[in-house]
Amino acid sequence: MSLAMEQIVDVYVRLKDRYALEKLRTHREKLIANLNGLRSDFNFDSSLSLRSMAEDLAAIDAGFEQLDALARAQTGER
């Protein structure tokens, strides 16, 4: 996954900005849908881009996990 995406997610986690992470995830999902459309409509090889987007989604999901862990720690849950 890209260092840039990791850093963006890290900032959103430090700011506890779940909404920004949700917007980022939605944007990546739309990009994936658009790339899949290009692939089927124009015989376009989008495999590298799709792999990159999947890695971005993994980083974003890790950010959600970190936010959830922070929330549990604040409430004393395990």
Beta strands, then each sheet from edge to edge (+ up, - down):
end
